[in-house]
Amino acid sequence: MSTKAERRAARANVAAYHEEQLGRLVERLTDAIDRHRAAELGAFDVDEAAFQYSRAAKELWKFCNLGNVEIAARIIAEDPPTDWWDRGAPRQR
């Protein structure tokens, strides 16, 4: 069993990871919006990016907030999931 300090450290590590990865997702979405403003993407393309952002952010949230925080912190330290954007991609039929 872990100590209170170890759980606190694990929560801090997971929170830092969550913020970093969420920032990357936001950058992808703002890139799509900027490209729309520059007339490089249509409104539907931005809508698809917003939908993918939403799905990816939910998957990231589930990873960081459901289950044992110490296990999530260990996964982040040893072999962190890297591309949440891809995890938010619509499933192909």
C-alpha positions as CSV (number, residue, x, y, z in Angstrom):
1,M,0.0,0.0,0.0
2,S,1.3,3.4,-0.9
3,T,1.7,6.4,1.4
4,K,-0.3,9.6,1.3
5,A,2.7,11.4,-0.1
6,E,3.1,8.8,-2.9
7,R,-0.6,9.2,-3.8
8,R,-0.3,13.0,-3.7
9,A,2.8,12.8,-6.0
10,A,1.0,10.5,-8.4
11,R,-2.0,12.8,-8.5
12,A,0.3,15.8,-9.3
13,N,2.1,13.8,-12.1
14,V,-1.2,12.8,-13.6
15,A,-2.6,16.3,-13.4
16,A,0.5,17.7,-15.1
17,Y,0.3,15.1,-17.9
18,H,-3.4,15.8,-18.3
19,E,-2.8,19.6,-18.6
20,E,0.1,19.1,-21.1
21,Q,-1.9,16.7,-23.3
22,L,-5.0,18.8,-23.2
23,G,-2.9,21.8,-24.3
24,R,-1.8,19.8,-27.3
25,L,-5.4,18.9,-28.2
26,V,-6.4,22.6,-27.9
27,E,-3.5,23.5,-30.3
28,R,-4.8,21.1,-32.9
29,L,-8.3,22.6,-32.6
30,T,-7.0,26.2,-32.8
31,D,-4.9,25.3,-35.8
32,A,-8.0,24.1,-37.6
33,I,-9.8,27.4,-36.6
34,D,-6.9,29.5,-37.8
35,R,-6.8,27.6,-41.1
36,H,-10.5,28.3,-41.5
37,R,-9.9,32.0,-40.9
38,A,-7.2,31.8,-43.6
39,A,-9.7,30.2,-46.0
40,E,-7.7,26.9,-46.0
41,L,-10.4,24.8,-44.4
42,G,-14.2,24.9,-44.7
43,A,-16.6,25.1,-41.8
44,F,-17.4,21.4,-41.9
45,D,-13.7,20.6,-41.6
46,V,-13.5,22.7,-38.5
47,D,-16.6,21.1,-37.2
48,E,-15.0,17.7,-37.7
49,A,-11.9,18.9,-35.8
50,A,-14.1,20.2,-33.0
51,F,-15.8,16.8,-32.8
52,Q,-12.5,15.0,-32.8
53,Y,-11.2,17.3,-30.1
54,S,-14.2,16.6,-27.9
55,R,-13.8,12.8,-28.2
56,A,-10.0,13.0,-27.6
57,A,-10.4,15.2,-24.6
58,K,-13.0,12.8,-23.1
59,E,-10.7,9.8,-23.7
60,L,-7.8,11.7,-22.0
61,W,-10.1,12.7,-19.1
62,K,-11.1,9.0,-18.6
63,F,-7.5,7.9,-18.6
64,C,-6.5,10.5,-16.1
65,N,-9.5,10.4,-13.8
66,L,-11.0,7.0,-13.7
67,G,-9.3,4.1,-11.9
68,N,-6.2,4.1,-9.7
69,V,-4.2,7.3,-10.0
70,E,-1.0,5.4,-9.1
71,I,-1.4,3.0,-12.0
72,A,-2.1,6.0,-14.4
73,A,1.1,7.7,-13.0
74,R,3.1,4.5,-13.6
75,I,1.9,4.2,-17.1
76,I,2.7,7.9,-17.8
77,A,6.2,7.4,-16.4
78,E,7.0,4.2,-18.2
79,D,5.1,4.3,-21.5
80,P,2.8,7.2,-21.8
81,P,0.0,7.2,-24.4
82,T,1.1,9.8,-26.9
83,D,-1.5,10.6,-29.5
84,W,-4.9,11.4,-27.9
85,W,-5.9,13.2,-31.1
86,D,-5.9,9.8,-32.9
87,R,-7.9,8.2,-30.2
88,G,-10.6,10.8,-30.8
89,A,-10.9,10.1,-34.5
90,P,-14.3,9.0,-35.7
91,R,-14.5,5.2,-36.1
92,Q,-14.5,4.0,-39.7
93,R,-17.5,2.0,-40.7
